[in-house]
Every structure is written in C-alpha cells, then in structure tokens.
Amino acid sequence: MNRSNLALSAVVAVIGMAPVAMAGEPQPWAFSFQPGASPTMERITSLASFINVVIVAITLLVSGLLLYACTRFRADRNPKPATWSHNTPLEVVWTAIPAVILLLIAIPSFRLLYFMDRVQDAEMTLKIVGHQWYWTYEYPDHDFKFDSNMVQAEDLKPGQPRLLTADNTLVVPAGVPIRLQMTADDVIHSWSVPAFGIKTDAVPGRLNETWVQVKEPGTYYGQCSQLCGVNHGFMPVHVKAVPKEEFLAWVAQAKKTFAHLDGTRPETTVALAETAGGNRP
C-alpha cells in the first residue's frame, strides 16, 4: 500500500471513530420509516403521518356508519321497506366532503414534490453513475472519482452490516446542500437512501437531478432499487456524512489517491509508481 492510500485510510479511520449522531440502516421488525436525516425525509414523514390520520378517521367514520346502518335498518326492525331512493342534500354532502379531503391532501403533496425537485442553492455537486453492479461517484468540484463495490460477507468487520457495506464509502459534508446528478452506462438503476428520502432512477443517456442536505454526521445505507440484473441485490449505497472540516481533509487525501475525472491517475500516485519502477533491479 502506497503512502497516499495509507494517509487516506488514516483519515477515514479518524472519521469512523468520530462520534456520529445518526445511523440510517434497516432495523429488525421495523414497521415505519427510518429516522429522517434530511429536510426532504422529515417532510415526507410529516405528510405520511397526516395522511395516516386522515385514513384512520375515514375508516372509523365509514365503519361506524356501516355498523349503524346494519343495526338500525335490519329486516326485523323494518318489516316494511322504505320507498324513497334519493336524498339530494345528503348526496351533495358526501360528494363535497371527499373533494375537500382530497384537496387537503393534494396541497401539501404538491408542495412537497416542488420542494424535492428544486435544488436548494447547492454548495457542491456529486455525480452518481450506476453500473452492473456497482456505483461510480464523481466529485466535479474536486476533480476525482472512484468506484464503490459491495464488501463480501467473508471480508466484513465486526459491526458492518451485510449487503450494505461498500469498500469505498461515499463521503459528504453534513449540513451542506448537495446537488445529486444520476445516470447509468448500461441498464436502469435507482439510487436509494431511505433516511434521505431519495429514490432517483439512473437512466442510460439521461441525467436526472435531485438534492440532499444531510442534517447530522452519521453513516447511512441504501441499495439499488431498480431491478438491474442478476446481482441487483448486491449494489449497496454506503454514505458517511462528516463535519465540513473533516470532509475537506478527506478530499485533500482523496485527490492524491483516486483518479481524475478524465481517468488519469493523480500525480502523487504516478510519482510513487515511477519511483518504485526506477528502484527495481
């Protein structure tokens, strides 16, 4: 391992030892959303809770009315059936009330869709490219990129979740709006991190865009969510959010380790390779 790799490993180790506030990963027997780690996910959770309240209220109301009708108008209590068939005021009411309910749901839904779609004054850009079956992360503002593959079960360290741990973690600064651009070079993939409220397709020949602002430092996990071939279930998304100062330190080391956006090796790696080659007998 060369000096650049050692330095990058040391930075990642320090980042890993830093106290984290959140860990976005699936939990056994969970039946709700993961804790929201972004403004988008917080709004999704809030809207879902509101809609659930509306659903429960409608269910209770309809069940109560159905029970009342079955009890009040059963055959033994009404031997002579009623002859009326219409009630215009009642029909207006049961048409207007659902319309109002749908409107109350639609307004916050459209506001959330607009909030999710509009990039919030991004301070940096991250390009994500899906492949069969791994991700490439490009940092256009810093001119480097790297591939991220799943760590095999036999190589996992204690505490690392199976099928969710990647060899090269996507590192982002916490509290910073980030523009996410996604595409693919073979088939359709989908970059999904539940704690961020993001599930965006990566389509060959097309650039889809969304954004994220991770609220707290921590480790977050996701997976490819679009069937993309035999190893679809082995494309984890492994994200580590760190304070901005630690992110800048990581970037400084990453520039010396990972390839430039044009595919050329960093100068430090080239110099080390040439030195090693020159020392050979």
C-alpha positions, -999 to 999 in steps of 0.1 A, spaced: 0 0 0 15 34 -10 17 64 12 -14 81 -3 -36 51 4 -22 49 40 -30 86 45 -65 82 31 -71 52 53 -60 71 83 -84 100 75 -113 75 70 -104 58 103 -105 91 121 -138 99 105 -151 65 115 -140 70 151 -157 104 154 -190 103 173 -219 101 150 -254 113 157 -274 90 134 -272 56 117 -296 52 88 -300 15 83 -328 -11 84 -338 -23 119 -353 -57 127 -391 -57 129 -394 -21 120 -428 -10 106 -422 27 100 -398 50 82 -361 53 92 -355 85 112 -353 114 87 -318 126 81 -327 153 56 -353 181 53 -369 161 25 -373 129 46 -387 149 75 -413 164 53 -422 130 38 -426 116 73 -448 145 83 -470 142 52 -473 104 57 -484 109 93 -510 135 83 -524 112 56 -525 82 80 -546 103 104 -570 111 76 -571 74 66 -578 63 102 -605 89 106 -622 79 74 -620 42 83 -636 48 117 -663 70 102 -673 46 74 -671 16 98 -693 34 123 -719 44 96 -719 9 82 -724 -6 117 -753 19 124 -770 11 91 -767 -27 97 -782 -23 132 -808 5 126 -822 -8 93 -821 -45 97 -851 -65 85 -866 -74 119 -867 -37 128 -881 -26 94 -907 -52 82 -920 -26 57 -891 -14 35 -887 23 28 -898 35 -6 -876 66 -10 -844 63 -32 -828 98 -33 -817 125 -9 -802 154 -27 -787 173 2 -771 141 15 -756 133 -19 -741 168 -21 -726 164 13 -710 130 6 -696 144 -27 -683 177 -13 -666 162 18 -643 137 -1 -635 165 -25 -624 187 4 -604 159 19 -586 152 -14 -578 189 -17 -563 189 19 -541 160 9 -532 174 -26 -519 208 -14 -492 196 9 -483 168 -15 -476 192 -44 -457 215 -21 -435 185 -11 -430 175 -47 -418 210 -56 -395 211 -25 -380 177 -35 -375 188 -71 -359 222 -66 -322 221 -58 -317 243 -27 -288 265 -35 -263 237 -37 -227 243 -25 -213 212 -43 -222 187 -70 -220 150 -69 -225 128 -99 -235 92 -95 -232 66 -123 -248 32 -120 -231 1 -135 -238 -36 -133 -233 -39 -104 -215 -11 -86 -216 27 -83 -191 53 -95 -190 86 -76 -176 117 -93 -168 149 -75 -167 176 -103 -158 204 -79 -127 185 -68 -118 166 -99 -117 130 -87 -138 99 -89 -139 63 -75 -159 31 -77 -178 17 -48 -184 -21 -46 -201 -43 -20 -178 -58 6 -182 -96 6 -196 -113 37 -163 -130 45 -145 -97 45 -169 -78 68 -155 -64 100 -175 -65 133 -204 -41 132 -205 -38 94 -240 -47 80 -241 -75 55 -251 -65 19 -249 -28 28 -212 -22 33 -191 -8 5 -153 -8 0 -152 29 -9 -177 49 11 -193 80 -3 -182 108 19 -203 140 21 -203 171 43 -231 174 68 -253 205 68 -244 214 32 -269 214 3 -256 190 -24 -268 186 -60 -270 150 -70 -268 141 -107 -275 105 -117 -271 84 -148 -261 49 -159 -239 33 -185 -257 0 -191 -292 -5 -177 -316 14 -155 -305 16 -118 -320 35 -89 -300 52 -62 -320 50 -30 -312 60 6 -344 58 28 -331 81 55 -325 108 29 -360 104 13 -342 98 -20 -350 72 -47 -340 85 -81 -335 65 -112 -302 64 -130 -310 60 -167 -285 55 -196 -283 86 -218 -302 107 -193 -291 129 -164 -316 130 -135 -311 156 -108 -322 159 -71 -306 172 -40 -298 163 -4 -287 181 28 -277 156 55 -286 172 88 -263 152 111 -230 134 108 -235 96 106 -235 65 85 -264 59 61 -272 29 39 -293 22 9 -294 0 -22 -302 -1 -58 -340 -1 -60 -345 -9 -97 -341 -45 -109 -309 -44 -130 -297 -79 -134 -285 -110 -116 -266 -91 -89 -291 -63 -84 -293 -72 -47 -256 -66 -43 -253 -29 -51 -253 -11 -17 -252 26 -12 -229 34 17 -228 71 27 -208 87 55 -217 123 65 -190 142 83 -184 178 95 -173 201 68 -137 204 82 -133 166 81 -147 164 46 -122 189 33 -94 169 50 -107 137 33 -109 155 -1 -73 165 2 -62 129 6 -87 116 -19 -72 138 -46 -39 120 -41 -54 86 -42 -83 84 -67 -83 90 -104 -91 124 -120 -124 128 -138 -107 122 -171 -94 88 -159 -58 98 -154 -40 89 -122 -32 115 -96 3 130 -97 12 115 -63 3 80 -74 22 84 -107 53 97 -89 52 68 -65 48 43 -93 77 58 -112 99 57 -81 90 21 -74 97 12 -111 130 31 -110 142 12 -79 137 -22 -95 169 -40 -104 
